[in-house]
Amino acid sequence: MEINPIKLTDVDFIKKLADESFGANYITTSDILSHLDSSDKFGFCLFDKQEFIGFLFLKTYSNDTIQNYFLTQKEWSKNYFNSTKTIAVITQIALTKKYRQQKLSTLLLHSSIEFIKTTCDTIISICWIKKESNNMKFLLLNNGFKNIKTLPNYWLHDSIEKGYCCEICGTPPCQCGAEVFELKSPSII
């Protein structure tokens, strides 16, 4: 297994997997391309030999800008992180179906934490609340993250504005909720 920063040749693989995992056009090609040469966005791809397995996206924020990441509860996020200097956000992680349930998401998560841990005070992830098994939630909990907030109807207005289709709800608007998970002091992992 090999984990590498994303390259231009990875974009089509990421887009296809993102559409299957999160819903059509939730992540656009432009979103993916923005991770290529950014100083605050990072993307990693997991490969088995030449076969694309999955990806993980990270973005860093300061305590002055973290509320810009949140779709709702912006005031809460600004207040909660007011004494935190730099926050890394795991924005998305996805694996192809063939490679799920093999602890490869843990490998991808640990690699990204190793990469970012010296430049941030805390790492967060907003996790989709699903009725069926929620692998992302278990991945975060099993790796030291704590649930700090529940956000009902998290993507409602965003899905209407951008017109993307939720993988669970279908056509807009998305009525799914989200949970915020946090890993404080990631340098100790």
C-alpha positions, -999 to +999 in steps of 0.1 A: +000+000+000+012+035-008-001+069+002+009+099-019-002+135-022-028+139-049-017+145-085-035+157-116-038+121-128-058+112-096-086+137-102-109+115-123-106+086-098-113+109-069-143+125-087-159+091-095-154+078-059-167+111-044-199+109-065-205+073-054-197+080-018-212+114-011-237+120-039-234+134-074-215+167-075-212+172-037-174+174-045-168+191-079-137+187-101-128+222-092-129+213-055-105+185-061-082+206-083-080+232-055-060+207-034-031+204-059-010+234-051-026+249-020-009+260+012-039+252+034-056+223+015-041+188+013-051+157-004-038+121-002-045+091-023-041+054-013-030+030-039-023-008-040+004-010-066-012+010-095-048+006-083-066+036-068-082+027-034-093+060-018-086+095-008-086+119+022-088+157+021-076+180+048-079+218+052-064+241+079-081+271+095-072+296+121-095+304+150-106+335+131-117+316+100-130+282+113-166+294+113-163+297+075-161+260+073-193+253+092-225+254+072-246+260+104-238+269+140-211+294+129-212+314+161-208+282+182-178+271+161-162+306+165-167+305+203-157+269+207-124+273+189-116+308+201-085+297+220-072+273+194-046+287+170-048+263+141-075+237+133-071+209+107-103+196+093-106+162+077-131+172+051-136+139+032-124+104+033-136+076+010-125+041-001-136+021-030-162-006-020-137-034-028-113-021-001-137-012+027-137-030+060-099-037+058-086-010+081-072+009+052-091+041+062-072+039+095-040+037+075-050+068+055-062+087+086-030+080+105-008+090+076-027+123+073-025+130+110+013+123+109+015+149+081-005+176+098+000+171+135+030+195+139+011+224+123-022+223+142-035+223+178-066+202+171-081+181+142-119+180+136-142+162+112-179+167+106-194+133+102-226+125+084-253+109+106-266+078+088-293+054+098-272+024+086-237+016+098-215+047+100-179+036+093-166+072+095-180+077+130-164+044+142-131+053+125-130+086+143-140+072+177-115+043+174-087+068+167-092+090+198-117+116+184-145+127+207-180+138+197-184+175+207-216+186+189-246+174+169-258+196+140-294+188+127-302+194+090-266+203+085-266+203+047-302+216+041-295+251+028-261+241+012-278+213-008-305+237-021-280+264-029-256+241-048-282+216-061-263+185-052-280+152-045-275+135-011-266+098-013-293+091+013-320+118+008-318+119-030-327+151-046-323+184-027-328+194+000-306+171+021-321+167+056-293+147+071-277+157+104-240+158+112-218+153+143-186+172+150-156+151+162-124+165+176-089+151+183-071+174+207-033+174+208-028+153+177+010+153+181+006+126+208-008+100+183 
